[in-house]
């Protein structure tokens, strides 16, 4: 079965259009993938910063929860004292 020249041209053109559409879709997906990868890297950096801040906050909470810190602040800010202690107030 022989194809005439017109049918062959139509098939060739159709295949070329199909391949071009596939290439365009591939490029769009590659660009989208690059964007997603950049966003992922940004989010990972933010996660590291957030985890570091959480660790700092936990250390601060532990420090402020210590008996020494609470006693010092009670004395300095609330003018509290222990029984039998004499408090001197500066001018």
Buried (B, 14 or more C-beta within 10 A) or exposed (E): EEEEEEEEEEEEEEEEEEEEEEEEEEEEEEEEEEEEEEEEEEEEEEEEEEEEEEEEEEEEEEEEEEEEEEEEEEBEEEEEEEEEEEEEEEE
